């Protein structure tokens, strides 16, 4: 019970502020990225994730890389705020294990049926 309170104290919501320049937005994003990467071992313990640390770190990087070339500062501010909220939800255990595992569903999902018979057997035809 004491440990749960310690986690909640360190993961309060961060006030949203607009970045004044592209370099400021970049440094904020890098800071958030490092925060995510540093907390992977703790995240694995909290949510009892049975995946290699490297897979989780790669998924975090993939999520950040998806938005790497966004130039609009307002969009970057929104993405930063969403990243902070996501971090807070994960670290305060407001997200359940299945919510986190949904990020890895694409890699673990069986291949989609392509032929008519495969679709028929799968119930999609």
C-alpha positions, 0 to 999 in steps of 0.5 A: 500500500505504501509503494502504490502511494509512492508511485502516485506522488511521483507521477502527477499531471504536468501542466501543459504549456505551449512551446515557443520554438521548434527547438524547445518542442524538440527538447521537451519531446526528447525529455519525455522519450528519455522518461519513458525509456528510463521507466521501462523496468518499473513499468514491467514490474507494475504491469507484470509484462512478460516481454523482453525489455528490448521489445518494449523499448523498441515499441516506445521508440516506434511510437515517438518515430511516428511523429518525428517529422511533425513541424506544426508547433500546436500539433507537437504541443498536443502530441507532447500532452498526450504522451505525458498523459499516457505516461501518467496513466501507465505509471499510476496503473490507471491502464490495465495490462490488456491496454498496454498489450494492445500496442503489441497486438500487431506483432503477435497477430496471425497473418490476415487471410488472403485467399477465398478459402482462408477467408471462408475458414476464418469466417470473413467471406 
